[in-house]
Amino acid sequence: MRVTSTTSPAQPTHQAERPILPETGFVRQKLLLRFVPFSKSTLWRRVNAGVFPAPVRLSVGITAWRAEDVRRWIAEQN
């Protein structure tokens, strides 16, 4: 006897989700690079040149950007 399921097949757990830039809070570099059109090296060049918002040091080894600053920079580019 063969048993068949009436439920739909399970969705893959590793679907590519579109990242969302938070309204407030902090964004780490890995997530930030998904929203800006340049590489990690260019990001730091622009930060050092003062043309991209500087990050905030949250603790030893933890650096992040304020989401508000990144959103403002993106809006100014349009």
N, C-alpha and C positions, 0 to 999 in steps of 0.2 A: 504494500500500500504506500502510495506517495502522498506526502503532506505538502500542501502549498500554502504559502503565506499570503494574506490579503493586505499586508502593510506594504508601504512603499519602501524601496531600498534605502539604506542609510546614506546620508549625505557624507561626502568626504570631510574629514576633520581638518584638513590642511588647505582649505579654500583660500585663495588670495583675497583678503579683505582690503578694501581701500582705507588707508589710514586717515584719521581725522585729527586735525590740529586743534587742540583744546582752546577754549575761549580764554581761560586764565590758567595760571600754574606754570610749570616748567617743562621744557622739552629737551631731552638729551640729544646728543649729536646724531646718533643713529636714526632717530625718528626725524629730526630736523632735515637731514639730507634727503628725505623723501619729498620735502616740500619746496626745496630751493633748487634752481637749475644749474648747480655746479657741484664740483667734487669737494672732498674734505680739505685738500690742500688749498683750493681756491677760497673756501669758506674762511680758513684761518688767515689767508692773505687779505681778504676783505675786512675781517675783524681788525687786523693790525693796521690797515689803512684807514680805519674809521668809517667805512662805507657800509658796514653791516653791524647790527647790534652786538655789543660785547656780551659774552656769557657771564653768569654769576657762579662763583665757586660755592657750592653748597657744603662741601666737606673735603677732606683730603681725597683726591682722586675722583671727585664728583663735580662735574661742571655741567651747567645747563643754561638754556636761554629762556627768558621770560616769554611765554606764549604771546602776550600782548605786544611785545616789541617785535616779534617775528611777524605777527599779523599786520602790524603797522607798516613794516618794511615791505611786505608783499603788496599791500594796498597802494603804497607809493610807487611801485613798479608798473602798475597798470595805467 
